[in-house]
Amino acid sequence: MINPDIIVQIGKQIADSIPKSVKNTQQEVEKNIRLILQTTIDKLDLVSREEFDNQVAVLKRTRAKLDEMEATLAKIEQGLAKKPARNKRTKKE
């Protein structure tokens, strides 16, 4: 989720830009703006920085494991390529 303080700050900045004649209802306007902003941001399907960082760490570990497995497979393939092919069929006469 987005930090609620950011929403409050944006709401306050928007409310501060409202003409003085409307200032009497500033608190109500701020409340409505915060509600609109929160609803809009929730619809964006965003993830928190912590959740993002956790996924980055998982992907790094996965990449390291994949690289390790690829290296192991390459060694196995090299070993198989060096061995002479066995003829499994025997001649029957």
C-alpha positions as protocol buffer text, in pm:
chain_id: "A"
residue {
  index: 1
  type: MET
  ca { x: 0 y: 0 z: 0 }
}
residue {
  index: 2
  type: ILE
  ca { x: 96 y: 361 z: -46 }
}
residue {
  index: 3
  type: ASN
  ca { x: 204 y: 551 z: 262 }
}
residue {
  index: 4
  type: PRO
  ca { x: -110 y: 726 z: 396 }
}
residue {
  index: 5
  type: ASP
  ca { x: 96 y: 1035 z: 480 }
}
residue {
  index: 6
  type: ILE
  ca { x: 156 y: 1090 z: 109 }
}
residue {
  index: 7
  type: ILE
  ca { x: -217 y: 1086 z: 45 }
}
residue {
  index: 8
  type: VAL
  ca { x: -275 y: 1332 z: 328 }
}
residue {
  index: 9
  type: GLN
  ca { x: -2 y: 1558 z: 191 }
}
residue {
  index: 10
  type: ILE
  ca { x: -144 y: 1551 z: -163 }
}
residue {
  index: 11
  type: GLY
  ca { x: -493 y: 1614 z: -29 }
}
residue {
  index: 12
  type: LYS
  ca { x: -369 y: 1911 z: 173 }
}
residue {
  index: 13
  type: GLN
  ca { x: -184 y: 2056 z: -128 }
}
residue {
  index: 14
  type: ILE
  ca { x: -498 y: 2031 z: -340 }
}
residue {
  index: 15
  type: ALA
  ca { x: -710 y: 2179 z: -62 }
}
residue {
  index: 16
  type: ASP
  ca { x: -462 y: 2466 z: -18 }
}
residue {
  index: 17
  type: SER
  ca { x: -506 y: 2555 z: -384 }
}
residue {
  index: 18
  type: ILE
  ca { x: -882 y: 2599 z: -340 }
}
residue {
  index: 19
  type: PRO
  ca { x: -1006 y: 2962 z: -338 }
}
residue {
  index: 20
  type: LYS
  ca { x: -1054 y: 3135 z: -1 }
}
residue {
  index: 21
  type: SER
  ca { x: -1430 y: 3149 z: -48 }
}
residue {
  index: 22
  type: VAL
  ca { x: -1436 y: 2772 z: -22 }
}
residue {
  index: 23
  type: LYS
  ca { x: -1190 y: 2754 z: 272 }
}
residue {
  index: 24
  type: ASN
  ca { x: -1483 y: 2724 z: 516 }
}
residue {
  index: 25
  type: THR
  ca { x: -1530 y: 2370 z: 400 }
}
residue {
  index: 26
  type: GLN
  ca { x: -1159 y: 2290 z: 376 }
}
residue {
  index: 27
  type: GLN
  ca { x: -1167 y: 1996 z: 616 }
}
residue {
  index: 28
  type: GLU
  ca { x: -1458 y: 1838 z: 429 }
}
residue {
  index: 29
  type: VAL
  ca { x: -1280 y: 1895 z: 98 }
}
residue {
  index: 30
  type: GLU
  ca { x: -955 y: 1743 z: 233 }
}
residue {
  index: 31
  type: LYS
  ca { x: -1147 y: 1441 z: 360 }
}
residue {
  index: 32
  type: ASN
  ca { x: -1319 y: 1390 z: 24 }
}
residue {
  index: 33
  type: ILE
  ca { x: -997 y: 1437 z: -170 }
}
residue {
  index: 34
  type: ARG
  ca { x: -816 y: 1182 z: 52 }
}
residue {
  index: 35
  type: LEU
  ca { x: -1100 y: 938 z: -2 }
}
residue {
  index: 36
  type: ILE
  ca { x: -1091 y: 986 z: -379 }
}
residue {
  index: 37
  type: LEU
  ca { x: -711 y: 953 z: -388 }
}
residue {
  index: 38
  type: GLN
  ca { x: -712 y: 640 z: -172 }
}
residue {
  index: 39
  type: THR
  ca { x: -983 y: 478 z: -384 }
}
residue {
  index: 40
  type: THR
  ca { x: -800 y: 562 z: -706 }
}
residue {
  index: 41
  type: ILE
  ca { x: -465 y: 436 z: -575 }
}
residue {
  index: 42
  type: ASP
  ca { x: -625 y: 114 z: -448 }
}
residue {
  index: 43
  type: LYS
  ca { x: -759 y: 49 z: -798 }
}
residue {
  index: 44
  type: LEU
  ca { x: -405 y: 72 z: -939 }
}
residue {
  index: 45
  type: ASP
  ca { x: -315 y: -263 z: -779 }
}
residue {
  index: 46
  type: LEU
  ca { x: 21 y: -138 z: -652 }
}
residue {
  index: 47
  type: VAL
  ca { x: 259 y: -328 z: -423 }
}
residue {
  index: 48
  type: SER
  ca { x: 455 y: -195 z: -130 }
}
residue {
  index: 49
  type: ARG
  ca { x: 827 y: -131 z: -155 }
}
residue {
  index: 50
  type: GLU
  ca { x: 888 y: -411 z: 96 }
}
residue {
  index: 51
  type: GLU
  ca { x: 688 y: -657 z: -113 }
}
residue {
  index: 52
  type: PHE
  ca { x: 874 y: -547 z: -426 }
}
residue {
  index: 53
  type: ASP
  ca { x: 1214 y: -584 z: -256 }
}
residue {
  index: 54
  type: ASN
  ca { x: 1117 y: -932 z: -132 }
}
residue {
  index: 55
  type: GLN
  ca { x: 1027 y: -1039 z: -485 }
}
residue {
  index: 56
  type: VAL
  ca { x: 1357 y: -899 z: -619 }
}
residue {
  index: 57
  type: ALA
  ca { x: 1545 y: -1108 z: -360 }
}
residue {
  index: 58
  type: VAL
  ca { x: 1349 y: -1421 z: -457 }
}
residue {
  index: 59
  type: LEU
  ca { x: 1424 y: -1361 z: -825 }
}
residue {
  index: 60
  type: LYS
  ca { x: 1796 y: -1313 z: -753 }
}
residue {
  index: 61
  type: ARG
  ca { x: 1809 y: -1643 z: -563 }
}
residue {
  index: 62
  type: THR
  ca { x: 1617 y: -1814 z: -841 }
}
residue {
  index: 63
  type: ARG
  ca { x: 1856 y: -1673 z: -1104 }
}
residue {
  index: 64
  type: ALA
  ca { x: 2159 y: -1791 z: -904 }
}
residue {
  index: 65
  type: LYS
  ca { x: 2010 y: -2140 z: -870 }
}
residue {
  index: 66
  type: LEU
  ca { x: 1926 y: -2150 z: -1242 }
}
residue {
  index: 67
  type: ASP
  ca { x: 2282 y: -2044 z: -1333 }
}
residue {
  index: 68
  type: GLU
  ca { x: 2418 y: -2317 z: -1104 }
}
residue {
  index: 69
  type: MET
  ca { x: 2193 y: -2581 z: -1261 }
}
residue {
  index: 70
  type: GLU
  ca { x: 2287 y: -2470 z: -1613 }
}
residue {
  index: 71
  type: ALA
  ca { x: 2656 y: -2503 z: -1528 }
}
residue {
  index: 72
  type: THR
  ca { x: 2599 y: -2851 z: -1383 }
}
residue {
  index: 73
  type: LEU
  ca { x: 2404 y: -2956 z: -1691 }
}
residue {
  index: 74
  type: ALA
  ca { x: 2680 y: -2826 z: -1920 }
}
residue {
  index: 75
  type: LYS
  ca { x: 2937 y: -3036 z: -1728 }
}
residue {
  index: 76
  type: ILE
  ca { x: 2717 y: -3344 z: -1758 }
}
residue {
  index: 77
  type: GLU
  ca { x: 2669 y: -3287 z: -2131 }
}
residue {
  index: 78
  type: GLN
  ca { x: 3046 y: -3244 z: -2177 }
}
residue {
  index: 79
  type: GLY
  ca { x: 3107 y: -3568 z: -1989 }
}
residue {
  index: 80
  type: LEU
  ca { x: 2857 y: -3753 z: -2205 }
}
residue {
  index: 81
  type: ALA
  ca { x: 3005 y: -3611 z: -2524 }
}
residue {
  index: 82
  type: LYS
  ca { x: 3353 y: -3739 z: -2428 }
}
residue {
  index: 83
  type: LYS
  ca { x: 3236 y: -4096 z: -2365 }
}
residue {
  index: 84
  type: PRO
  ca { x: 3222 y: -4320 z: -2672 }
}
residue {
  index: 85
  type: ALA
  ca { x: 2876 y: -4424 z: -2773 }
}
residue {
  index: 86
  type: ARG
  ca { x: 2793 y: -4778 z: -2676 }
}
residue {
  index: 87
  type: ASN
  ca { x: 2632 y: -5006 z: -2925 }
}
residue {
  index: 88
  type: LYS
  ca { x: 2355 y: -5173 z: -2729 }
}
residue {
  index: 89
  type: ARG
  ca { x: 2262 y: -5411 z: -3008 }
}
residue {
  index: 90
  type: THR
  ca { x: 2444 y: -5739 z: -3034 }
}
residue {
  index: 91
  type: LYS
  ca { x: 2465 y: -5939 z: -3350 }
}
residue {
  index: 92
  type: LYS
  ca { x: 2266 y: -6259 z: -3346 }
}
residue {
  index: 93
  type: GLU
  ca { x: 2364 y: -6522 z: -3595 }
}
